[in-house]
Amino acid sequence: MKIKEKEFDAIVDQLRSIADQLGATVRFEKGDFKGGYCILKSNKVIVINKLANSQRRAVILATALRELGVEDVYLPPKLREVIQEMGDAT
């Protein structure tokens, strides 16, 4: 799947919305890390480096959503494909 650079911001927003539906909090923090999914005091959290570009943010979110499990959630086919392909890119 070919995604244009300007489309990544919209994809990140859509992926954040799905994370909210799954009960996960998405946080953008500064630090020396890439980011990913974790459980913090029984809360689902996806942490993303604040300095990451939109494409990297989308990859981190897609990977985290695959870990959370999106099989039982309705997703538009294009977004499901994005999660599948980007989740493999890590």
C-alpha positions in Angstrom: 0.0 0.0 0.0 1.4 3.4 -1.0 0.5 6.2 1.4 1.3 9.8 0.7 3.2 11.8 3.4 0.3 14.2 3.9 -2.1 11.3 4.6 -0.3 10.2 7.7 -1.7 12.8 10.0 -5.3 11.7 9.2 -4.2 8.0 9.7 -2.7 8.9 13.0 -6.0 10.6 14.1 -8.0 7.5 13.0 -5.7 5.1 14.8 -5.9 7.3 18.0 -9.7 7.1 17.7 -9.5 3.3 17.6 -7.2 3.2 20.6 -9.8 5.2 22.5 -12.5 2.7 21.5 -10.3 -0.1 22.9 -9.8 1.8 26.2 -6.2 2.7 25.6 -4.7 6.2 26.3 -2.4 7.6 23.7 0.4 9.8 25.2 3.0 11.9 23.4 6.1 12.3 25.6 9.7 13.6 25.2 12.5 11.2 25.8 15.0 8.7 24.4 12.6 6.1 23.2 10.6 5.1 20.2 7.3 4.2 21.8 4.8 1.4 22.1 2.1 -0.3 24.1 2.3 -1.0 27.8 0.1 -1.4 30.8 0.7 1.2 33.5 -1.1 0.6 36.9 -3.7 -1.6 35.0 -4.3 1.1 32.4 -3.6 0.5 28.7 -1.2 3.2 27.5 0.4 3.8 24.1 3.4 6.1 24.4 4.8 7.8 21.4 7.9 10.0 21.2 6.7 13.5 20.8 9.5 14.2 18.3 8.6 11.3 16.0 7.3 12.2 12.5 3.7 11.3 11.4 4.8 8.1 9.6 6.6 6.8 12.7 3.6 7.7 14.9 1.3 5.7 12.6 3.6 2.7 12.7 3.8 2.8 16.5 0.0 3.1 16.8 -0.6 0.3 14.2 1.8 -2.0 16.1 0.2 -1.2 19.4 -3.3 -1.7 18.1 -2.3 -5.1 16.7 -1.1 -6.0 20.2 -4.3 -4.8 21.7 -6.3 -6.8 19.2 -8.6 -5.2 16.6 -10.1 -8.4 15.3 -13.5 -7.8 16.9 -13.7 -4.1 16.1 -15.2 -2.8 13.0 -12.6 -1.0 10.9 -12.9 0.4 7.4 -11.1 -2.0 5.0 -8.4 0.5 4.2 -7.6 1.2 7.9 -7.5 -2.5 8.6 -5.0 -2.9 5.8 -2.9 0.0 7.2 -2.8 -1.6 10.6 -1.8 -4.9 9.1 1.0 -3.6 6.9 2.3 -0.9 9.3 2.2 -3.3 12.2 4.6 -5.6 10.2 7.0 -2.7 9.6 8.5 -2.6 13.1 
